Amino acid sequence: MSSDNENRKWNIADIGRALINSVVAIFKGQFILRLGVDKYFPQVVWTFILFALIILFGLGVDVTLGKVEKNNKEIHELEILYTQKRYELITLTRRSTVEENLSKSGSKVSEPLSKPETVK
């Protein structure tokens, strides 16, 4: 014997009705019960919690990497500034040493009082 459900053909309206029934079931909180997966609900919740934690950790890593990148740029700029200051200090030390050596040897050569003029 065949029943009416086996001989019945699907229509487009049946799909729309099924979608409406599913949406209504979701709002009533019966969707999981209708699917028959209520016995797996704790696993579904646990999986959701794990995925949420993975997403949160990923966002935390992105924020941390952004801070590291910003700090690396600042360190690089400070290294450049340090190198410039060190060069200036070494230059000043050398100038004074040269000036002292020249004055000890009795030379009249000294640093110029004005900047050199450029010829155009």
C-alpha positions in Angstrom: 0.0 0.0 0.0 1.2 3.4 -0.8 0.2 6.4 1.2 -0.7 9.9 0.0 2.6 11.3 1.2 4.6 9.0 -1.0 2.6 9.9 -4.1 2.5 13.6 -3.5 4.7 15.9 -5.6 6.4 19.0 -4.3 5.4 22.4 -5.4 7.1 25.8 -5.1 4.5 26.8 -2.6 5.6 23.9 -0.4 9.1 25.3 -0.2 7.7 28.7 0.8 5.5 27.1 3.4 8.4 25.1 4.8 10.5 28.3 5.1 7.7 30.2 6.8 7.2 27.3 9.2 10.9 27.2 9.9 11.0 30.9 10.7 8.0 30.7 13.0 9.6 27.7 14.7 12.9 29.7 15.2 11.0 32.6 16.8 9.0 30.2 19.1 12.2 28.4 20.0 11.0 25.1 18.6 13.4 24.8 15.6 15.9 22.5 17.3 13.1 20.3 18.6 11.6 20.0 15.1 15.0 19.0 13.7 15.4 16.4 16.4 18.8 17.5 17.4 17.9 18.6 20.9 19.9 15.7 22.4 23.0 17.3 20.8 22.3 20.8 22.2 25.1 20.8 24.8 27.6 20.0 22.0 26.2 22.7 19.8 26.5 25.2 22.6 30.1 24.1 23.5 31.1 24.4 19.8 29.6 27.9 19.7 31.5 28.9 22.8 34.8 27.5 21.3 34.3 29.3 18.0 33.5 32.6 19.9 36.7 32.1 22.0 38.8 31.5 18.8 37.4 34.6 17.2 38.1 36.7 20.4 41.7 35.3 20.6 42.2 36.1 17.0 41.1 39.7 17.4 43.4 40.0 20.5 46.3 38.7 18.4 45.5 41.3 15.7 45.5 44.1 18.2 48.8 42.9 19.7 50.4 42.7 16.3 49.3 46.2 15.5 50.9 47.5 18.7 54.1 45.6 17.9 54.2 47.1 14.5 53.7 50.6 15.8 56.4 50.1 18.4 58.8 48.7 15.8 58.3 51.9 13.8 58.9 54.1 16.8 62.0 52.1 17.8 63.4 52.5 14.2 62.8 56.3 14.4 64.5 56.4 17.8 67.5 54.4 16.5 67.9 57.0 13.7 67.7 59.8 16.2 70.2 58.1 18.4 72.6 57.6 15.5 72.4 61.3 14.5 73.0 62.4 18.1 75.9 60.1 18.5 77.4 61.3 15.2 77.1 64.9 16.4 78.7 64.1 19.7 81.6 62.3 17.9 82.0 65.2 15.5 82.1 67.7 18.4 84.7 65.6 20.2 86.9 65.4 17.1 86.7 69.1 16.4 87.8 69.9 19.9 90.6 67.4 19.7 91.8 68.8 16.4 91.6 72.4 17.7 93.6 71.4 20.9 96.3 69.7 18.8 96.6 72.7 16.5 96.9 75.2 19.4 99.5 73.0 21.1 101.6 72.9 18.0 101.4 76.7 17.7 99.3 76.9 14.6 97.0 79.9 14.0 94.4 77.8 12.2 91.0 77.7 13.9 87.4 77.1 13.0 85.9 79.7 10.7 83.7 82.3 12.3 81.2 82.3 9.5 79.8 79.7 7.2 81.5 79.4 3.8 79.9 81.1 0.9 78.7 79.1 -2.1 79.5 80.2 -5.6 76.6 80.2 -8.0 
